[in-house]
Structure formats: C-alpha cells, structure tokens
Amino acid sequence: MKAKMMVIGDAPLVTGFRLAGLEDCVQTTRDGFQKELEAVLAKPEYGILVVNEQMFNGIDWRLRKKLDSMAYPVVIPMPDPSGASMEGDEIRSLIKRALGFDLSAKK
C-alpha cells in the first residue's frame, strides 16, 4: 500500500514543504488546527502527517490519546522558528511505534 504525506501547520511550515514540491499541504491557524487534523485523520490515504509542533501540543487530550494508540498514520511534529519543545516524541520512537520494531536496533 502506498501512502501519501500531508503537512498541516502555519505559513512557514506549509510554504517550506510546498517549495520542496509537496502539494498536500493545509495552512491553518492555532484555532483551526485540530479541526484540520481530524479531517485528515479521516482520510486513509495519508500515512505520514507532518504538523506544527506548537499547534500539535495544543490539541485536546482525547485526540492526543487516540493518536497515541494509533500506529497509522505516523504524526511527525516539526518545531517552529521559536524552537523545539520537550513534549514531543523523537522520530525514531514514532517509527518504532508504527512498525512495531526498532529499525535502528543492531543485530
């Protein structure tokens, strides 16, 4: 199964990915972020969601719990210009949760 990538966030994040050639981008505000995220989660074709980290950290705890229990899609929070927060998961742990094993583990 081939999965698509979607970016949801503020203008700098969305513009950067659009300049890199990604067409599936949604620019939103902090207030509209959760609604946009829920709409994209309802679309099974998206396997990777790149989101603004500060906006992602502000979502409702029920949605956060739902996302934590899901292996697919992988949600990757990207720091905004103000810097990374300490609340997010590392990409390595997100991939491990999605696949069920650690790709970087030495045999």
C-alpha positions in Angstrom: 0.0 0.0 0.0 1.4 3.4 -1.0 0.8 6.2 1.5 0.7 9.9 0.9 2.2 12.6 3.0 0.3 15.7 4.3 1.6 18.8 6.1 -0.7 20.8 8.4 0.6 23.9 10.0 1.4 27.6 9.9 2.6 29.6 6.9 6.3 29.0 7.3 6.0 25.2 7.6 3.5 24.8 4.8 5.4 27.2 2.5 8.6 25.3 3.0 7.1 21.9 2.1 5.3 23.5 -0.9 8.6 24.9 -2.1 10.1 21.4 -1.8 7.3 20.1 -4.1 4.7 18.7 -1.8 1.2 19.6 -2.9 -0.8 18.1 0.0 -0.5 20.9 2.5 -3.0 22.7 4.7 -2.2 26.1 6.1 -4.2 26.8 9.3 -4.2 28.8 12.5 -3.8 27.5 16.0 -7.6 27.7 16.4 -8.3 25.7 13.3 -5.6 23.1 13.7 -7.5 20.4 15.5 -10.4 20.5 13.0 -7.9 20.2 10.1 -6.1 17.3 11.8 -9.3 15.4 12.5 -10.4 15.9 8.8 -7.1 14.5 7.5 -7.2 11.5 10.0 -10.5 10.5 8.4 -8.7 10.1 5.0 -6.9 6.7 4.9 -4.6 7.6 2.0 -2.3 9.6 4.3 0.4 7.6 6.1 2.6 10.5 7.3 1.4 13.7 8.8 3.9 16.5 9.4 2.4 19.0 11.8 3.5 22.2 13.5 4.7 21.1 17.0 3.4 24.0 18.9 -0.1 23.6 17.4 0.0 19.8 17.9 0.9 20.3 21.6 -2.4 22.3 22.0 -4.8 19.6 20.8 -7.5 18.1 23.1 -6.3 15.3 25.3 -8.9 12.9 23.9 -7.5 13.3 20.4 -3.9 13.0 21.7 -4.9 9.7 23.4 -6.4 8.5 20.2 -3.3 9.4 18.2 -1.0 7.7 20.8 -2.9 4.5 20.4 -2.8 4.6 16.5 0.2 3.2 14.6 -1.0 4.7 11.3 -0.7 7.4 10.3 2.6 8.5 11.7 2.4 12.0 13.0 5.7 14.0 13.0 5.7 17.2 14.9 8.1 19.8 13.4 9.4 22.7 15.6 8.5 26.2 14.5 11.0 29.1 14.5 10.6 29.5 18.3 12.3 26.1 18.8 11.5 22.6 19.7 9.5 21.8 22.8 10.4 18.9 25.1 6.9 17.4 24.9 7.2 15.7 21.5 8.4 12.2 20.6 11.5 11.6 18.6 11.0 10.5 15.0 12.8 7.2 15.9 10.2 6.3 18.5 7.3 7.3 16.2 8.6 4.9 13.5 9.1 2.2 16.1 5.5 2.6 17.2 4.2 2.5 13.6 6.2 -0.6 12.6 6.3 -2.5 15.9 10.1 -2.8 16.0 13.2 -0.6 16.0 14.8 -0.3 12.6 18.0 1.1 14.1 18.5 -1.7 16.6 21.7 -3.6 16.0 21.5 -7.3 15.5 
